[in-house]
Amino acid sequence: MTVTLGVDPPQGQPHGGGHRPSRPAADPDHQPGHPDQRHQELIGWARQHWPERTWWVEDCRHVAGRLLADLLAAGEQVVLVPPRLMAKARQASRIPGKSDPIDALAVARAALQEPNLPQARLDGPARELKLLVGHREDLVAERTRVENRLRWHLHDLDPERAAMLPTRHLEQRRVLDELEAWLADLPDSVQVGIVRELVGRCRELPLRANQLQAELARR
């Protein structure tokens, strides 16, 4: 069964209508992160609970634009609810006042009343741009993970050499050239083979990330 998730995204903070995350966005102890991060957390939370779901978002592009783009780029099914339907749903609500959870519930109710609204779609160029940005960010994060694994193995093989490495920018060509020359003199072993592979990855990942950055600059 497909679950309807009503979302009201004022100031970039979405709330699931009719359902609540384990840590509500209104929790005073919760420090909100970057909007993209919050959106990814919301998507991950929904995927854990409902394999089949449709997001119904109030059609306020100046507020919901980033959330809408993130949902669509993640491959989620999204329907935009016209503001006029939202107004009717709010009026029909027995809950007084206006708040994010109330508005999210109103979105869900409007969705149930108008099940045949067209699905939202991210335009081709915009979706491609979003995918490129996300892919580059993944490569940068992977580079950090690879560098951390490389440092751990080097410390295990030779703590003194590991201590000589720069604290940042391990991917510098000079640093990697010196590591490869040092590794060439070591006898073959499983760990040495892993380190050689990690050095190669430290070369490849920044190059590919830079290529993507150049492609993004051209768009």
C-alpha positions in Angstrom: 0.0 0.0 0.0 1.3 3.4 -0.9 1.5 5.8 2.0 0.6 9.5 1.6 3.1 11.9 3.2 1.9 15.5 3.5 4.8 17.9 3.8 4.8 21.6 4.7 8.3 23.1 4.2 8.4 26.6 5.7 12.0 27.8 6.1 13.1 24.5 4.6 12.0 22.4 7.6 9.6 19.6 6.4 7.2 17.8 8.6 5.5 14.5 7.7 1.7 15.0 7.9 0.0 12.3 10.1 3.4 10.8 11.0 6.3 12.2 13.0 10.1 11.5 12.8 11.8 10.1 15.9 13.2 13.5 16.6 10.7 16.3 15.6 12.1 19.4 13.9 10.6 21.5 16.6 12.7 19.8 19.3 14.6 22.7 21.0 17.6 20.4 21.6 17.9 19.6 17.9 20.3 21.8 16.0 19.1 22.0 12.4 21.7 21.4 9.8 22.0 22.5 6.2 18.6 22.2 4.3 20.0 19.6 1.9 21.2 17.5 4.9 17.8 17.8 6.6 16.0 16.7 3.4 18.2 13.7 3.0 17.5 12.7 6.6 13.8 13.0 6.0 14.0 10.9 2.8 16.0 8.3 4.7 13.6 8.2 7.5 10.6 7.8 5.2 12.4 5.0 3.3 13.0 3.1 6.5 9.3 3.2 7.4 7.4 3.0 4.1 8.7 1.2 1.0 5.9 2.7 -1.1 5.2 6.3 -0.6 4.1 9.5 -2.3 5.1 13.0 -1.1 2.4 15.7 -1.3 3.9 19.1 -1.1 2.1 22.5 -1.0 2.9 24.3 -4.3 4.8 27.3 -2.9 7.9 27.2 -5.1 9.7 30.1 -3.3 9.6 28.0 -0.1 9.5 24.4 -1.4 11.8 24.6 -4.3 14.9 23.1 -2.7 12.9 20.3 -1.0 11.1 19.6 -4.2 14.4 19.3 -6.1 15.9 17.1 -3.5 12.9 14.7 -3.4 12.8 14.4 -7.2 16.6 14.0 -7.6 16.4 11.2 -5.1 13.8 9.5 -7.3 10.8 10.1 -5.0 7.3 10.4 -6.2 6.0 13.9 -5.6 2.7 15.6 -6.1 2.2 19.4 -5.8 -0.9 20.5 -3.9 -2.4 23.8 -5.2 -2.7 26.5 -2.5 -6.5 26.7 -3.0 -6.9 23.1 -2.0 -4.7 23.7 1.0 -7.0 26.6 2.1 -10.0 24.3 1.9 -8.3 21.6 3.9 -7.2 24.1 6.6 -10.7 25.4 6.9 -12.1 21.9 7.3 -9.6 21.1 10.0 -10.9 21.1 13.5 -7.5 22.0 14.9 -7.3 25.7 15.6 -4.3 27.9 14.8 -1.5 27.5 12.2 1.7 25.4 12.6 3.9 23.3 10.5 2.4 19.9 11.7 -1.1 21.3 11.2 -0.3 22.5 7.6 1.4 19.1 6.9 -1.8 17.3 8.0 -3.8 19.7 5.8 -1.6 18.7 2.8 -2.3 15.0 3.4 -6.0 15.7 3.7 -6.0 17.6 0.5 -4.2 14.7 -1.2 -6.9 12.3 -0.1 -9.6 14.6 -1.5 -7.8 15.1 -4.9 -6.0 11.9 -5.6 -5.6 12.6 -9.4 -3.3 15.6 -9.2 -0.4 15.3 -11.7 3.0 14.2 -10.4 5.8 16.8 -10.2 8.9 16.3 -12.4 12.3 17.9 -12.2 13.2 19.3 -15.6 15.9 17.5 -17.5 18.7 20.1 -17.1 17.9 20.8 -13.5 17.8 17.1 -12.6 21.1 16.5 -14.4 22.7 19.4 -12.5 21.5 18.1 -9.2 22.8 14.6 -10.0 26.2 15.9 -10.9 26.4 18.0 -7.7 25.5 15.0 -5.6 27.9 12.7 -7.5 30.8 15.1 -6.9 29.9 15.4 -3.2 30.0 11.7 -2.9 33.4 11.5 -4.5 34.8 14.1 -2.2 33.4 12.2 0.8 34.9 9.0 -0.5 38.2 10.7 -0.9 38.2 11.6 2.8 37.3 8.0 3.7 40.1 6.6 1.5 42.6 9.0 3.0 41.7 8.0 6.5 42.1 4.3 5.7 45.4 5.0 4.0 46.7 6.9 7.1 45.6 4.0 9.3 47.5 1.4 7.2 50.6 3.6 7.0 50.7 4.1 10.7 50.5 0.3 11.1 53.3 -0.3 8.6 55.6 2.6 9.6 54.5 5.0 12.4 57.4 7.4 11.8 56.6 7.8 8.1 52.9 8.2 8.9 53.8 11.0 11.3 55.6 12.8 8.5 52.5 13.0 6.3 50.7 16.4 6.0 47.7 16.8 8.2 45.7 17.9 5.2 45.7 17.4 1.4 47.1 13.9 1.4 46.2 13.8 -2.3 49.1 16.1 -3.3 51.1 14.6 -6.2 54.4 15.0 -4.4 53.1 13.2 -1.3 51.7 10.3 -3.3 54.8 10.1 -5.5 57.0 9.7 -2.3 54.6 7.1 -0.9 54.7 5.1 -4.2 58.5 5.2 -4.2 58.6 4.0 -0.6 56.1 1.2 -1.3 58.1 0.0 -4.2 61.0 -0.9 -1.9 58.8 -2.9 0.5 58.3 -6.7 0.1 54.9 -7.7 -1.2 52.2 -8.4 1.3 48.4 -8.1 1.6 48.7 -4.9 3.5 51.2 -3.3 1.1 48.9 -4.2 -1.8 46.0 -2.5 0.0 48.1 0.6 0.6 49.2 0.8 -3.1 45.5 0.5 -4.1 44.5 3.3 -1.7 47.3 5.5 -3.0 45.9 5.0 -6.5 42.4 5.9 -5.3 43.8 9.1 -3.7 45.0 10.1 -7.2 41.8 9.2 -9.0 39.2 10.6 -6.8 40.4 14.3 -6.8 40.9 14.2 -10.6 37.4 13.0 -11.2 35.9 15.5 -8.7 37.8 18.3 -10.4 36.5 17.1 -13.8 32.9 17.3 -12.4 33.5 20.7 -11.0 34.7 21.9 -14.4 31.6 20.4 -16.0 29.3 22.1 -13.5 31.0 25.5 -14.2 30.2 25.1 -17.9 26.5 24.5 -17.3 
